[in-house]
């Protein structure tokens, strides 16, 4: 079974943390200094990175699920063939 880092979870969590800080600065923009505009850009870039990461994670999971289903189908087909041939007790 793949480790969570193989799905990009650590990277995604990093982007969530950056997004949280950036949004906090942006939320208080009336009292923040020169970094406020940069915080808004960081927030947008973090959202973009999160969307990319989630899309990549989804694509990998879909591929893995299809492979899993294909392997299951092959096992079921083999078992049914053995049953039909009388190789397996019913």
Backbone bond lengths (Angstrom), bond angles and torsions (degrees), N, CA, C in turn:
res aa  C-N    CA-C-N  psi(-1)  N-CA   C-N-CA  omega(-1)  CA-C   N-CA-C  phi
1 X - - - 1.458 - - 1.534 108.18 -
2 X 1.332 116.89 131.29 1.462 120.03 -178.78 1.527 111.83 -63.61
3 X 1.298 114.73 146.51 1.465 121.58 177.14 1.525 108.45 -77.44
4 X 1.305 116.15 155.06 1.473 121.37 -177.65 1.523 112.56 -55.37
5 X 1.348 116.88 -32.06 1.464 119.00 179.97 1.524 111.16 -69.34
6 X 1.350 117.10 -24.88 1.456 120.28 177.88 1.525 111.61 -69.26
7 X 1.297 117.40 -20.57 1.460 121.54 176.97 1.532 111.87 -93.91
8 X 1.311 117.68 -0.03 1.451 120.94 179.25 1.518 113.97 82.31
9 X 1.336 117.62 16.28 1.464 120.13 -177.46 1.525 112.52 -62.21
10 X 1.330 117.38 -39.38 1.463 119.58 -179.33 1.529 110.45 -64.07
11 X 1.316 115.98 -41.42 1.465 120.54 178.38 1.532 110.45 -65.30
12 X 1.322 116.42 -43.41 1.465 120.35 179.67 1.521 110.63 -62.23
13 X 1.329 116.88 -43.84 1.466 119.78 178.70 1.532 111.25 -63.48
14 X 1.323 116.73 -35.61 1.466 119.91 176.06 1.518 111.47 -61.85
15 X 1.325 116.17 -42.76 1.470 119.92 178.56 1.527 111.33 -66.07
16 X 1.329 116.71 -35.87 1.471 120.21 178.00 1.529 109.91 -63.78
17 X 1.317 116.59 -41.15 1.476 119.77 179.17 1.521 110.98 -64.08
18 X 1.330 116.74 -46.19 1.469 120.12 178.08 1.523 109.89 -60.10
19 X 1.322 116.43 -43.04 1.463 120.82 178.88 1.520 111.01 -60.09
20 X 1.328 116.99 -43.17 1.466 120.22 179.72 1.514 112.79 -60.29
21 X 1.321 115.98 -45.02 1.473 119.99 179.38 1.525 110.18 -66.02
22 X 1.327 116.23 -46.23 1.462 120.29 -178.09 1.525 111.69 -62.17
23 X 1.320 116.62 -41.65 1.471 119.26 178.68 1.520 111.86 -67.53
24 X 1.318 116.36 -33.52 1.460 119.87 177.55 1.529 110.64 -64.18
25 X 1.312 116.05 -43.64 1.474 120.01 177.63 1.525 109.63 -64.90
26 X 1.330 116.40 -45.01 1.462 119.90 -178.58 1.526 111.09 -64.10
27 X 1.323 117.55 -39.40 1.466 121.57 179.74 1.529 110.81 -59.10
28 X 1.330 115.92 -37.28 1.472 120.71 -178.98 1.526 111.40 -97.46
29 X 1.324 116.94 30.86 1.459 121.27 -173.21 1.522 114.03 -60.07
30 X 1.313 118.31 -24.70 1.471 120.51 179.93 1.526 110.99 -66.59
31 X 1.333 116.38 -26.59 1.468 119.49 -177.65 1.529 112.79 -110.83
32 X 1.320 116.47 -2.83 1.468 119.92 -178.29 1.523 110.52 -87.90
33 X 1.290 115.02 164.44 1.459 120.63 -178.57 1.513 112.89 -95.75
34 X 1.300 114.22 -142.34 1.454 122.42 -172.00 1.534 113.48 -65.08
35 X 1.311 118.16 -22.89 1.456 121.43 -177.83 1.515 114.47 -77.31
36 X 1.323 117.18 -4.03 1.462 120.71 -176.06 1.520 112.30 -61.16
37 X 1.318 116.49 -47.44 1.477 119.33 -178.56 1.527 110.31 -65.14
38 X 1.320 116.52 -38.29 1.462 120.44 178.18 1.532 110.13 -63.77
39 X 1.323 116.52 -36.80 1.462 120.81 178.71 1.525 110.58 -62.10
40 X 1.322 117.25 -39.09 1.464 120.79 178.49 1.526 110.02 -63.76
41 X 1.318 116.47 -43.54 1.463 120.67 177.79 1.523 110.36 -63.58
42 X 1.328 117.45 -42.61 1.465 121.10 178.03 1.526 111.12 -61.18
43 X 1.328 116.83 -38.80 1.464 120.65 179.29 1.525 110.59 -63.96
44 X 1.327 116.60 -46.19 1.462 120.41 179.93 1.531 110.23 -63.73
45 X 1.320 117.43 -43.17 1.466 120.91 179.11 1.532 111.23 -64.51
46 X 1.317 116.76 -36.08 1.464 119.98 177.64 1.523 111.05 -66.50
47 X 1.319 116.68 -41.79 1.462 120.31 177.47 1.529 109.63 -61.82
48 X 1.334 116.44 -44.46 1.468 119.79 178.52 1.527 110.87 -60.02
49 X 1.326 117.16 -43.92 1.466 121.51 179.77 1.529 110.64 -65.34
50 X 1.324 117.08 -38.98 1.463 120.88 177.27 1.524 110.94 -62.86
51 X 1.304 116.77 -45.03 1.461 120.27 179.43 1.524 111.15 -61.81
52 X 1.346 116.71 -42.72 1.463 120.02 176.91 1.523 110.66 -61.62
53 X 1.326 116.07 -47.17 1.462 120.83 -179.39 1.511 112.64 -62.08
54 X 1.313 116.80 -42.34 1.461 120.69 178.76 1.529 111.18 -67.04
55 X 1.321 116.52 -38.54 1.457 119.86 177.78 1.533 110.73 -64.08
56 X 1.328 116.50 -42.75 1.468 120.42 177.46 1.529 110.77 -64.05
57 X 1.328 116.90 -41.21 1.457 121.07 178.08 1.528 110.32 -62.14
58 X 1.314 116.48 -44.85 1.462 121.17 179.89 1.529 110.46 -61.00
59 X 1.324 116.59 -45.48 1.465 120.44 -179.34 1.525 110.59 -60.73
60 X 1.325 116.73 -42.05 1.462 119.68 179.62 1.529 110.71 -65.43
61 X 1.321 116.46 -44.93 1.467 119.72 179.80 1.520 111.99 -62.28
62 X 1.327 116.98 -43.03 1.463 120.33 179.22 1.522 109.68 -60.44
63 X 1.322 116.62 -43.73 1.464 120.92 178.51 1.526 111.29 -61.64
64 X 1.326 116.81 -44.45 1.459 121.05 179.49 1.533 111.54 -64.61
65 X 1.323 116.63 -40.13 1.465 120.57 179.81 1.526 109.79 -65.19
66 X 1.318 116.47 -42.02 1.472 119.32 178.19 1.518 110.92 -62.47
67 X 1.323 117.07 -43.56 1.465 120.59 178.21 1.523 110.77 -62.06
68 X 1.328 116.02 -42.74 1.462 121.24 178.27 1.527 110.36 -60.84
69 X 1.324 116.03 -46.49 1.464 120.35 -179.90 1.533 111.34 -63.70
70 X 1.329 116.47 -40.30 1.460 119.70 178.19 1.526 110.86 -62.06
71 X 1.321 117.33 -43.49 1.468 121.11 178.79 1.528 110.73 -64.25
72 X 1.328 116.89 -40.56 1.464 120.76 177.62 1.524 110.20 -63.02
73 X 1.321 116.67 -43.81 1.464 120.55 178.36 1.527 110.98 -59.21
74 X 1.322 116.77 -41.13 1.468 120.32 179.50 1.529 111.21 -65.02
75 X 1.333 116.88 -41.28 1.463 120.03 178.44 1.529 111.16 -64.72
76 X 1.318 116.82 -41.91 1.466 120.76 179.24 1.530 109.91 -65.28
77 X 1.324 116.84 -44.49 1.470 119.98 178.86 1.527 110.94 -60.37
78 X 1.335 116.69 -42.02 1.470 120.05 179.30 1.524 110.96 -64.69
79 X 1.329 116.83 -42.26 1.459 120.41 178.82 1.524 111.14 -64.75
80 X 1.309 116.87 -43.23 1.477 120.01 178.17 1.528 111.00 -62.72
81 X 1.318 116.80 -38.78 1.465 120.22 178.13 1.524 110.26 -64.88
82 X 1.318 116.81 -40.62 1.473 120.36 178.18 1.532 110.72 -66.36
83 X 1.329 116.22 -39.92 1.466 119.53 176.82 1.533 110.99 -61.86
84 X 1.321 115.04 -45.15 1.462 119.80 -179.44 1.533 111.02 -62.85
85 X 1.322 116.40 -35.45 1.471 120.82 179.84 1.519 112.37 -81.43
86 X 1.330 117.06 -3.76 1.460 120.74 179.02 1.504 114.37 79.17
87 X 1.324 117.14 17.04 1.461 121.43 -178.39 1.531 112.54 -81.93
88 X 1.307 116.66 -16.57 1.471 120.82 -177.09 1.521 107.71 -120.78
89 X 1.334 116.49 132.65 1.464 120.78 177.70 1.507 109.02 -69.41
90 X 1.315 114.96 139.66 1.473 119.58 -178.88 1.484 112.02 -88.23
